[in-house]
Amino acid sequence: MNAWEAILLGLVQGLTEFLPISSSAHLRIVGELIGSSDPGAAFTAITQIGTEAAVLLYYRRTIRDVCVGWWTSLAGKHGRDWRARMGAHDPHARMAWYIALGSVPIVVLGLLFQDAIETTLRNLWITVTTLVVFGLLLGWADRIGRRTRTLDTLTPRRAIAFGLAQALALVPGVSRSGGTITAGLLMGFTRKAAADYSFLLAVPAVLGSGFYQLAKSLGDDPAPGSPGGFATLVATLVAFVVGYVVIIGFLRLITTHSFMPFVWYRLGLAAVVVVLLLTGVLTPNGGIVV
């Protein structure tokens, strides 16, 4: 993979990570279309470090407050009983625990099904199915959701529900933001609250996965056609810059507009992929040995 291909894939990652249209699906599709085969789950995870760095920058004050609130409550600032240490008197501390609780499903399922995530589940017929099914679910949730709850109404049960929805994004085509936002809408959260929590919840899981894959790849020679270290670095930097701009635009958009444009986009993308598969332009497994 040359630098221009890496820049293109970084651009794709940055543009699609925070939109409910599945960045992993786009990287899978675009990677094969430009002749580099499937970039792979490792490349996807590492470049997501760039987009999560954009989250850290955009939500820096919120993340600072959450970290400080968690630490001070744990240290006993608001009381030394277990409820106080668990954030009973500090909403920022509670948010930290909810993010930790919501991160458990994706960690457990990611480890249990790692081989399938890197091979079988990247089949484009599966991607087509998830693009359609979860696109329709997003549209339905946006239509019926009450959109009245804010993040101060989070509970452990709702945090786990968000976490289970995020874990579904291990399958390309589901979309991390799409899955968690859909769950949030179905639980009655506002579009903005669902999106905010989706982005914050992703930080531990995405950074953990990205650095894990980065550590695994150090010292290994990339397979033929797959991205090398320099290409991955370039793509990650591009993803950071573009992702930051997309966060700003997306959060402004959903305050006044529905998610239906993204639903139609997902359905249209699925139709295009079906045509490309049937005509042989794309292959279901993208050169991956299943």
C-alpha positions in Angstrom: 0.0 0.0 0.0 1.4 3.4 -1.0 1.0 6.7 0.7 -1.8 7.9 -1.5 -3.8 4.7 -0.8 -3.1 5.1 3.0 -4.3 8.8 2.9 -7.5 7.6 1.1 -8.2 4.9 3.7 -7.4 7.4 6.5 -9.9 9.8 5.0 -12.5 7.1 4.8 -11.9 6.1 8.4 -12.2 9.7 9.6 -15.3 10.4 7.6 -17.2 7.3 8.6 -16.1 6.4 12.2 -18.6 8.7 13.9 -21.4 8.5 11.4 -23.8 5.6 11.8 -22.7 4.0 8.6 -19.9 1.6 9.7 -16.3 2.7 9.2 -15.1 -1.0 9.2 -17.4 -1.8 6.3 -16.2 1.2 4.3 -12.5 0.3 4.9 -13.3 -3.3 3.9 -15.0 -2.2 0.7 -12.7 0.7 -0.3 -9.5 -1.3 0.5 -10.4 -4.0 -2.0 -11.6 -1.5 -4.6 -8.3 0.3 -4.7 -6.5 -3.0 -5.2 -5.0 -3.5 -1.7 -7.4 -6.3 -0.8 -9.1 -6.2 2.6 -6.9 -3.9 4.9 -7.8 -6.2 7.7 -9.2 -5.9 11.2 -5.8 -4.9 12.6 -5.4 -2.0 10.3 -9.0 -0.9 11.1 -8.4 -1.1 14.8 -5.1 0.8 14.6 -6.4 3.7 12.5 -9.3 4.0 15.0 -6.7 5.3 17.4 -6.6 8.4 15.3 -10.3 8.9 15.4 -10.4 8.2 19.2 -7.7 10.9 19.6 -10.2 13.2 18.0 -12.7 12.2 20.6 -10.2 12.9 23.4 -9.6 16.3 22.0 -13.2 17.2 21.4 -14.5 15.9 24.8 -11.3 16.8 26.7 -13.1 18.7 29.5 -15.8 16.1 29.9 -13.2 13.3 30.0 -11.1 15.3 32.5 -14.2 15.8 34.8 -15.1 12.1 34.5 -11.5 11.0 35.4 -11.2 13.5 38.3 -14.6 12.7 39.7 -13.9 8.9 39.5 -10.6 9.3 41.3 -11.8 11.6 44.0 -14.9 9.5 44.8 -12.8 6.4 44.9 -10.4 8.1 47.2 -13.2 8.8 49.6 -13.7 12.6 49.1 -17.5 12.3 49.3 -17.5 9.6 52.0 -15.8 6.3 52.8 -18.8 3.9 52.4 -19.0 1.9 49.2 -21.9 3.9 47.7 -19.9 7.1 48.0 -16.8 5.5 46.5 -19.0 4.2 43.6 -20.0 7.7 42.8 -23.4 8.1 44.6 -22.7 11.8 45.2 -20.8 12.6 42.0 -22.4 12.3 38.5 -18.9 12.3 36.8 -17.8 9.4 38.9 -20.9 7.5 38.0 -20.3 8.2 34.4 -16.8 6.6 34.7 -18.3 3.5 36.2 -21.0 3.3 33.6 -18.4 3.6 30.8 -16.4 0.8 32.5 -19.5 -1.3 32.8 -20.6 -0.7 29.2 -17.1 -1.6 28.0 -17.3 -5.2 29.4 -19.4 -6.8 26.6 -17.2 -5.7 23.7 -14.0 -6.8 25.6 -15.4 -10.2 26.4 -17.0 -10.8 23.0 -14.0 -9.4 21.2 -11.6 -11.9 22.9 -14.0 -14.8 22.5 -14.6 -14.3 18.8 -11.3 -12.7 17.8 -10.6 -15.2 15.0 -14.1 -14.9 13.5 -14.0 -11.1 13.7 -10.7 -11.1 11.7 -11.9 -13.6 9.1 -15.4 -15.0 8.7 -17.4 -11.9 9.9 -15.6 -9.7 7.3 -17.5 -11.5 4.5 -19.2 -8.9 2.4 -22.5 -10.8 2.2 -22.6 -10.4 6.0 -21.7 -6.8 5.7 -24.6 -6.2 3.2 -27.0 -7.9 5.6 -25.9 -5.8 8.6 -26.0 -2.6 6.6 -29.6 -3.2 5.7 -30.9 -4.6 9.0 -29.2 -2.2 11.3 -30.0 0.7 9.0 -33.7 -0.1 9.2 -33.4 -0.5 13.0 -31.8 3.0 13.3 -34.6 4.5 11.2 -37.3 2.7 13.3 -35.7 3.7 16.6 -35.4 7.4 15.5 -39.1 7.3 14.6 -40.5 5.8 17.7 -38.0 7.0 20.3 -39.3 9.5 22.9 -36.0 11.4 22.8 -36.5 12.9 26.3 -33.8 11.3 28.5 -30.4 12.9 29.1 -27.2 11.3 30.3 -28.0 12.0 34.0 -30.7 9.3 33.8 -28.2 6.6 33.0 -28.4 3.4 35.1 -26.3 0.3 35.3 -28.9 -1.6 33.2 -28.9 1.1 30.5 -25.1 1.2 30.5 -25.0 -2.6 29.9 -27.6 -2.2 27.1 -25.4 0.5 25.5 -22.4 -1.8 25.9 -24.2 -4.8 24.2 -25.1 -2.6 21.3 -21.5 -1.4 21.0 -20.3 -5.0 20.9 -22.4 -5.7 17.9 -20.1 -3.3 15.9 -17.4 -6.0 16.0 -19.3 -7.2 12.8 -18.5 -4.8 9.9 -21.7 -3.1 8.7 -23.3 -2.7 12.1 -21.5 0.6 13.0 -20.3 1.4 16.6 -22.1 4.7 16.7 -25.1 3.4 14.8 -25.6 0.5 17.2 -25.2 2.5 20.4 -27.3 5.4 19.1 -30.0 3.0 18.1 -30.0 1.5 21.6 -30.1 5.0 23.1 -33.0 6.1 21.0 -35.0 2.9 21.9 -34.3 3.7 25.6 -35.7 7.2 25.1 -32.5 9.2 25.1 -32.2 12.3 23.0 -30.2 12.1 19.7 -27.4 14.3 21.2 -27.2 12.3 24.5 -27.1 9.0 22.6 -24.3 10.3 20.4 -22.3 11.8 23.2 -22.4 8.6 25.2 -21.7 6.5 22.1 -18.4 8.5 21.5 -17.4 8.4 25.2 -18.2 4.7 25.6 -16.0 3.9 22.6 -12.8 5.4 24.0 -11.6 2.5 26.3 -12.6 -0.2 23.8 -11.3 1.4 20.7 -8.0 2.5 22.3 -7.5 -0.8 23.9 -8.2 -2.7 20.7 -6.0 -0.3 18.7 -3.0 -0.5 20.9 -3.4 -4.3 21.3 -3.3 -4.7 17.5 -0.4 -2.2 17.3 1.6 -4.2 19.8 0.8 -7.5 17.9 1.9 -6.0 14.6 5.3 -4.6 15.8 8.1 -6.5 14.3 5.9 -8.6 12.0 6.2 -8.2 8.2 2.8 -7.3 6.7 1.2 -9.8 4.4 1.4 -9.0 0.7 -1.1 -6.3 -0.2 -1.7 -5.3 3.4 -0.7 -2.0 4.9 2.8 -1.6 6.3 3.8 0.5 9.3 4.2 3.8 7.4 0.9 3.5 5.6 -0.9 2.7 8.8 0.7 5.8 10.5 -0.3 8.1 7.6 -3.9 6.7 7.6 -4.1 7.2 11.4 -3.0 10.8 11.3 -5.4 11.6 8.5 -8.2 9.9 10.4 -7.5 12.1 13.4 -7.8 15.4 11.5 -10.8 14.4 9.5 -12.6 12.7 12.4 -12.4 15.8 14.6 -14.1 17.9 11.9 -16.8 15.2 11.4 -17.6 15.1 15.2 -18.3 18.8 15.2 -20.5 18.6 12.1 -22.4 15.5 13.1 -23.4 16.7 16.5 -24.6 20.0 15.0 -26.6 18.1 12.3 -28.5 15.7 14.6 -29.8 18.5 16.9 -32.1 19.6 14.1 -32.3 16.6 11.6 -33.3 12.9 11.8 -31.0 10.0 11.1 -33.0 9.1 7.9 -30.3 10.3 5.5 -27.9 7.8 7.0 -30.5 5.1 6.8 -31.0 5.7 3.1 -27.2 5.9 2.6 -26.8 2.4 4.3 -29.5 0.9 2.1 -27.9 2.4 -1.0 -24.4 1.3 -0.1 -25.7 -2.2 0.5 -27.3 -2.3 -3.0 -24.1 -1.1 -4.6 -22.0 -3.7 -2.8 -24.5 -6.4 -4.0 -24.0 -5.3 -7.6 -20.2 -5.3 -7.2 -20.3 -8.7 -5.7 -22.5 -10.2 -8.4 -20.3 -8.7 -11.1 -17.1 -9.9 -9.5 -15.7 -6.5 -8.8 -15.6 -7.3 -5.2 -15.1 -10.8 -3.7 -16.9 -11.9 -0.5 -13.8 -12.6 1.5 -11.4 -10.1 0.0 -8.5 -12.5 -0.2 -8.9 -13.6 3.5 -8.4 -17.3 4.2 -11.4 -18.3 6.2 
